[in-house]
Amino acid sequence: MIGCQLKKSCIPLMLNHELKKYLETYFDYEVKIFCQLGGGKNNHVFKITFNNNKNIVIKNYYTDFSDKKDRLNKEWMFLSHAKKIEPKCVPTPINFNKNLNLACYSFVSGRKYEKKEINKNALKDSIQFIKKINNIPFEFKFHDATESCVDLKLHFKNINFGINKISKDICSNNF
């Protein structure tokens, strides 16, 4: 079993053979540590450490036959663009595999801010980043973000979809 040996917050998991083969073929190194990182309910994010001690992140994107959103492509396009503007603020997109519905990114050390750490300077930095991204012309047209809603009707439809999905998960004990 290849599991996490780094942090308490990581959950040891068996590494899927197909995924392991894909990673080792693409990066040409053996996977040493496979560690799930905390995050949202929809997607799963893993830190991979190879036998050369290089770290990457892989993100396995949520899919559901009733939900046609292309989360992988939208995030890939955004990060590719953002990397050109603020290279230190975002991970580098490395590779993606549509069949496995995952993307590989550079590993960026860091942690979430705690509420007490969010101050005027942190907000200014965030605002500056958003301004830079919005003021640079795109080489390609950005599509709306996965969860964006251009009118109130779509917003409520999106909320109802989420509520129905959570309700089904609770009823089937998948929550």
C-alpha positions as a LaTeX table, in Angstrom:
\begin{tabular}{lrrr}
\hline
Residue & $x$ (\AA) & $y$ (\AA) & $z$ (\AA) \\
\hline
Met1 & 0.00 & 0.00 & 0.00 \\
Ile2 & 1.24 & 3.44 & $-0.88$ \\
Gly3 & $-0.09$ & 5.85 & 1.69 \\
Cys4 & 0.52 & 9.21 & 3.20 \\
Gln5 & 3.42 & 9.49 & 5.57 \\
Leu6 & 3.54 & 13.26 & 5.87 \\
Lys7 & 0.60 & 14.78 & 7.72 \\
Lys8 & $-2.27$ & 13.77 & 9.95 \\
Ser9 & $-4.69$ & 15.45 & 7.54 \\
Cys10 & $-3.76$ & 13.01 & 4.77 \\
Ile11 & $-5.71$ & 9.81 & 4.41 \\
Pro12 & $-3.82$ & 6.66 & 3.33 \\
Leu13 & $-5.40$ & 5.27 & 0.18 \\
Met14 & $-4.68$ & 2.46 & $-2.21$ \\
Leu15 & $-3.31$ & 3.90 & $-5.42$ \\
Asn16 & $-5.38$ & 2.82 & $-8.40$ \\
His17 & $-3.19$ & 0.71 & $-10.75$ \\
Glu18 & $-4.26$ & 2.64 & $-13.88$ \\
Leu19 & $-3.51$ & 5.99 & $-12.22$ \\
Lys20 & $-0.14$ & 4.78 & $-10.90$ \\
Lys21 & 0.83 & 3.53 & $-14.36$ \\
Tyr22 & $-0.24$ & 6.83 & $-15.95$ \\
Leu23 & 1.77 & 8.92 & $-13.45$ \\
Glu24 & 4.89 & 6.77 & $-13.61$ \\
Thr25 & 4.81 & 6.68 & $-17.42$ \\
Tyr26 & 4.29 & 10.42 & $-17.80$ \\
Phe27 & 6.77 & 11.56 & $-15.12$ \\
Asp28 & 9.22 & 8.65 & $-15.57$ \\
Tyr29 & 9.60 & 8.17 & $-11.79$ \\
Glu30 & 8.12 & 5.71 & $-9.33$ \\
Val31 & 5.33 & 6.93 & $-7.05$ \\
Lys32 & 6.58 & 6.86 & $-3.45$ \\
Ile33 & 3.77 & 8.59 & $-1.52$ \\
Phe34 & 0.12 & 9.08 & $-2.50$ \\
Cys35 & $-1.74$ & 11.36 & $-0.12$ \\
Gln36 & $-5.28$ & 12.75 & $-0.25$ \\
Leu37 & $-5.46$ & 16.41 & 0.71 \\
Gly38 & $-8.46$ & 17.99 & 2.40 \\
Gly39 & $-10.92$ & 19.86 & 0.31 \\
Gly40 & $-14.38$ & 19.91 & $-1.09$ \\
Lys41 & $-16.95$ & 17.17 & $-1.49$ \\
Asn42 & $-17.06$ & 17.22 & $-5.29$ \\
Asn43 & $-13.42$ & 16.82 & $-6.34$ \\
His44 & $-10.56$ & 14.84 & $-4.84$ \\
Val45 & $-7.07$ & 16.31 & $-4.60$ \\
Phe46 & $-3.93$ & 14.25 & $-3.99$ \\
Lys47 & $-0.30$ & 15.08 & $-3.34$ \\
Ile48 & 2.03 & 12.69 & $-5.12$ \\
Thr49 & 5.67 & 12.31 & $-4.13$ \\
Phe50 & 7.92 & 10.44 & $-6.53$ \\
Asn51 & 11.06 & 8.50 & $-5.64$ \\
Asn52 & 13.13 & 11.54 & $-6.73$ \\
Asn53 & 11.26 & 13.54 & $-4.00$ \\
Lys54 & 9.49 & 15.73 & $-6.57$ \\
Asn55 & 5.93 & 16.61 & $-5.54$ \\
Ile56 & 2.95 & 17.22 & $-7.77$ \\
Val57 & $-0.78$ & 17.54 & $-7.19$ \\
Ile58 & $-3.41$ & 15.60 & $-9.06$ \\
Lys59 & $-7.02$ & 16.60 & $-9.02$ \\
Asn60 & $-9.73$ & 14.11 & $-9.86$ \\
Tyr61 & $-12.77$ & 16.06 & $-11.05$ \\
Tyr62 & $-16.34$ & 15.26 & $-10.08$ \\
Thr63 & $-18.49$ & 13.69 & $-12.77$ \\
Asp64 & $-22.13$ & 12.76 & $-12.81$ \\
Phe65 & $-24.10$ & 11.67 & $-15.87$ \\
Ser66 & $-26.78$ & 14.28 & $-15.04$ \\
Asp67 & $-24.21$ & 17.08 & $-14.66$ \\
Lys68 & $-22.57$ & 17.98 & $-17.97$ \\
Lys69 & $-20.16$ & 20.61 & $-16.55$ \\
Asp70 & $-16.58$ & 20.28 & $-17.79$ \\
Arg71 & $-14.86$ & 21.25 & $-14.54$ \\
Leu72 & $-11.45$ & 19.97 & $-15.64$ \\
Asn73 & $-11.29$ & 22.03 & $-18.83$ \\
Lys74 & $-12.59$ & 25.21 & $-17.23$ \\
Glu75 & $-10.11$ & 25.09 & $-14.36$ \\
Trp76 & $-7.27$ & 24.12 & $-16.71$ \\
Met77 & $-7.98$ & 27.12 & $-18.96$ \\
Phe78 & $-8.23$ & 29.50 & $-16.00$ \\
Leu79 & $-5.00$ & 28.31 & $-14.35$ \\
Ser80 & $-3.12$ & 28.37 & $-17.67$ \\
His81 & $-4.13$ & 32.00 & $-18.11$ \\
Ala82 & $-3.58$ & 33.00 & $-14.45$ \\
Lys83 & $-0.11$ & 31.44 & $-14.48$ \\
Lys84 & 0.97 & 33.88 & $-17.19$ \\
Ile85 & $-0.20$ & 36.83 & $-15.09$ \\
Glu86 & 0.82 & 35.86 & $-11.56$ \\
Pro87 & 3.22 & 32.91 & $-11.81$ \\
Lys88 & 3.87 & 32.67 & $-8.05$ \\
Cys89 & 0.20 & 32.66 & $-7.04$ \\
Val90 & $-1.12$ & 29.62 & $-8.90$ \\
Pro91 & 0.05 & 26.09 & $-9.59$ \\
Thr92 & 1.53 & 25.29 & $-12.98$ \\
Pro93 & $-0.75$ & 23.11 & $-15.11$ \\
Ile94 & 1.38 & 20.11 & $-16.17$ \\
Asn95 & $-0.85$ & 17.58 & $-17.88$ \\
Phe96 & $-4.42$ & 16.29 & $-17.94$ \\
Asn97 & $-6.11$ & 13.04 & $-18.84$ \\
Lys98 & $-9.75$ & 13.26 & $-19.94$ \\
Asn99 & $-10.21$ & 9.46 & $-19.73$ \\
Leu100 & $-9.21$ & 9.46 & $-16.05$ \\
Asn101 & $-10.85$ & 12.90 & $-15.56$ \\
Leu102 & $-7.83$ & 14.28 & $-13.74$ \\
Ala103 & $-5.24$ & 17.00 & $-14.08$ \\
Cys104 & $-1.68$ & 17.26 & $-12.78$ \\
Tyr105 & $-0.40$ & 20.51 & $-11.33$ \\
Ser106 & 2.78 & 21.67 & $-9.65$ \\
Phe107 & 2.67 & 21.44 & $-5.87$ \\
Val108 & 2.51 & 24.83 & $-4.15$ \\
Ser109 & 3.27 & 24.78 & $-0.44$ \\
Gly110 & 0.85 & 26.70 & 1.69 \\
Arg111 & $-2.25$ & 26.54 & 3.77 \\
Lys112 & $-5.65$ & 28.18 & 4.06 \\
Tyr113 & $-5.85$ & 31.42 & 5.97 \\
Glu114 & $-7.55$ & 31.18 & 9.32 \\
Lys115 & $-10.33$ & 33.75 & 9.79 \\
Lys116 & $-8.25$ & 35.74 & 12.28 \\
Glu117 & $-5.44$ & 36.04 & 9.69 \\
Ile118 & $-7.60$ & 37.68 & 7.04 \\
Asn119 & $-6.71$ & 41.33 & 7.20 \\
Lys120 & $-6.65$ & 44.40 & 4.99 \\
Asn121 & $-3.38$ & 43.38 & 3.29 \\
Ala122 & $-4.64$ & 39.88 & 2.47 \\
Leu123 & $-7.81$ & 41.39 & 0.96 \\
Lys124 & $-5.78$ & 43.93 & $-1.04$ \\
Asp125 & $-3.61$ & 41.13 & $-2.45$ \\
Ser126 & $-6.71$ & 39.18 & $-3.47$ \\
Ile127 & $-8.29$ & 42.22 & $-5.10$ \\
Gln128 & $-5.06$ & 42.99 & $-7.00$ \\
Phe129 & $-4.92$ & 39.41 & $-8.29$ \\
Ile130 & $-8.54$ & 39.58 & $-9.49$ \\
Lys131 & $-7.93$ & 42.94 & $-11.15$ \\
Lys132 & $-4.84$ & 41.66 & $-12.98$ \\
Ile133 & $-6.70$ & 38.62 & $-14.29$ \\
Asn134 & $-9.60$ & 40.76 & $-15.51$ \\
Asn135 & $-7.44$ & 43.45 & $-17.15$ \\
Ile136 & $-5.29$ & 41.21 & $-19.35$ \\
Pro137 & $-6.57$ & 40.31 & $-22.82$ \\
Phe138 & $-7.12$ & 36.60 & $-23.36$ \\
Glu139 & $-5.62$ & 34.58 & $-26.20$ \\
Phe140 & $-8.78$ & 32.51 & $-26.04$ \\
Lys141 & $-12.31$ & 33.24 & $-24.93$ \\
Phe142 & $-12.99$ & 32.22 & $-21.38$ \\
His143 & $-16.18$ & 30.30 & $-20.83$ \\
Asp144 & $-18.31$ & 31.02 & $-17.80$ \\
Ala145 & $-17.06$ & 29.40 & $-14.60$ \\
Thr146 & $-18.60$ & 26.01 & $-13.79$ \\
Glu147 & $-20.97$ & 27.33 & $-11.12$ \\
Ser148 & $-21.54$ & 30.80 & $-12.60$ \\
Cys149 & $-25.04$ & 32.06 & $-13.30$ \\
Val150 & $-25.72$ & 34.87 & $-15.73$ \\
Asp151 & $-29.26$ & 35.51 & $-14.53$ \\
Leu152 & $-31.39$ & 34.94 & $-11.44$ \\
Lys153 & $-33.32$ & 32.00 & $-12.95$ \\
Leu154 & $-30.09$ & 30.08 & $-13.58$ \\
His155 & $-28.90$ & 30.93 & $-10.09$ \\
Phe156 & $-32.02$ & 29.39 & $-8.51$ \\
Lys157 & $-31.84$ & 26.39 & $-10.83$ \\
Asn158 & $-28.24$ & 25.81 & $-9.72$ \\
Ile159 & $-29.20$ & 26.12 & $-6.04$ \\
Asn160 & $-32.09$ & 23.66 & $-6.49$ \\
Phe161 & $-29.80$ & 21.19 & $-8.28$ \\
Gly162 & $-27.36$ & 21.35 & $-5.32$ \\
Ile163 & $-30.13$ & 20.97 & $-2.73$ \\
Asn164 & $-31.58$ & 17.96 & $-4.58$ \\
Lys165 & $-28.17$ & 16.32 & $-4.84$ \\
Ile166 & $-27.42$ & 16.85 & $-1.13$ \\
Ser167 & $-30.88$ & 15.53 & $-0.22$ \\
Lys168 & $-30.27$ & 12.35 & $-2.24$ \\
Asp169 & $-26.84$ & 11.93 & $-0.62$ \\
Ile170 & $-28.30$ & 12.33 & 2.88 \\
Cys171 & $-31.11$ & 9.88 & 2.15 \\
Ser172 & $-28.67$ & 7.29 & 0.77 \\
Asn173 & $-26.18$ & 7.90 & 3.63 \\
Asn174 & $-23.46$ & 9.09 & 1.25 \\
Phe175 & $-23.11$ & 12.42 & 3.03 \\
\hline
\end{tabular}
